[in-house]
Amino acid sequence: MKYKMIIILCFALASSTMSSTAKGNNHKSNGQNHGSPIFKNQSVGYHDALGVRGLGTTGISIKHFTKSNQAIEGIVGLWPNAFSATVLLEYYVPAFGEPGLNWYYGAGAHIASESNLEYYDGLRGYRSDEGVSLGIDGIFGLEYKIQELPMAISLDMKPFFEMTTSGKAYLAADPGLTVKLTF
């Protein structure tokens, strides 16, 4: 049942990204109107991405740039007895004057569901609560878009504060390494 919800969420995020592109929205990059809804974002080198995130929250990452320096990222986290859905608004700033290298930072929220899983991996404690959790997230990191390939790699820290339906609260660092296909 949980995995059906994850598949539905992934489909919904992907279809909303595609539908905004298909509606013919004109996007701007570096102050220029490209006239076409599909363009490569000039400041980061791509417009959309789909990838795999590891280290802390492990799962699927979907990213869509709404402006030349602003993106919405969805992360569907997968564990043996749990899943989460995170949505983040991120801002991008060039790093060290290197093409394709950008700092990013932002904030968002998540919802998680879990059942009887408990361990501690040094950076994030997983607990034995059953039920739903809601949380607020921050994110900051460094991303490199490989110019010759449709690929980007990012390393980030996504600290969050979370409250469970049983009234417990958790704070975690949640580091991440994400490899994305860009288009």
Secondary structure in CASP SS format (residue, H / E / C, confidence):
PFRMAT SS
TARGET T0000
AUTHOR 0000-0000-0000
METHOD secondary structure of the structure
MODEL  1
M C 1.00
K H 1.00
Y H 1.00
K H 1.00
M H 1.00
I H 1.00
I H 1.00
I H 1.00
L H 1.00
C H 1.00
F H 1.00
A H 1.00
L H 1.00
A H 1.00
S H 1.00
S H 1.00
T H 1.00
M H 1.00
S H 1.00
S H 1.00
T H 1.00
A H 1.00
K C 1.00
G C 1.00
N C 1.00
N C 1.00
H C 1.00
K E 1.00
S E 1.00
N C 1.00
G C 1.00
Q E 1.00
N E 1.00
H C 1.00
G C 1.00
S C 1.00
P C 1.00
I C 1.00
F C 1.00
K C 1.00
N C 1.00
Q C 1.00
S C 1.00
V C 1.00
G C 1.00
Y C 1.00
H C 1.00
D E 1.00
A E 1.00
L E 1.00
G E 1.00
V E 1.00
R E 1.00
G E 1.00
L E 1.00
G C 1.00
T C 1.00
T C 1.00
G E 1.00
I E 1.00
S E 1.00
I E 1.00
K E 1.00
H E 1.00
F E 1.00
T E 1.00
K E 1.00
S C 1.00
N C 1.00
Q E 1.00
A E 1.00
I E 1.00
E E 1.00
G E 1.00
I E 1.00
V E 1.00
G E 1.00
L E 1.00
W E 1.00
P C 1.00
N C 1.00
A E 1.00
F E 1.00
S E 1.00
A E 1.00
T E 1.00
V E 1.00
L E 1.00
L E 1.00
E E 1.00
Y E 1.00
Y E 1.00
V E 1.00
P E 1.00
A C 1.00
F C 1.00
G C 1.00
E C 1.00
P C 1.00
G C 1.00
L E 1.00
N E 1.00
W E 1.00
Y E 1.00
Y E 1.00
G E 1.00
A E 1.00
G E 1.00
A E 1.00
H E 1.00
I E 1.00
A E 1.00
S E 1.00
E E 1.00
S C 1.00
N C 1.00
L C 1.00
E C 1.00
Y E 1.00
Y E 1.00
D C 1.00
G C 1.00
L C 1.00
R C 1.00
G E 1.00
Y E 1.00
R C 1.00
S C 1.00
D C 1.00
E C 1.00
G E 1.00
V E 1.00
S E 1.00
L E 1.00
G E 1.00
I E 1.00
D E 1.00
G E 1.00
I E 1.00
F E 1.00
G E 1.00
L E 1.00
E E 1.00
Y E 1.00
K E 1.00
I E 1.00
Q C 1.00
E C 1.00
L C 1.00
P C 1.00
M E 1.00
A E 1.00
I E 1.00
S E 1.00
L E 1.00
D E 1.00
M E 1.00
K C 1.00
P C 1.00
F E 1.00
F E 1.00
E E 1.00
M E 1.00
T E 1.00
T C 1.00
S C 1.00
G C 1.00
K C 1.00
A E 1.00
Y E 1.00
L E 1.00
A E 1.00
A C 1.00
D C 1.00
P E 1.00
G E 1.00
L E 1.00
T E 1.00
V E 1.00
K E 1.00
L E 1.00
T E 1.00
F C 1.00
END
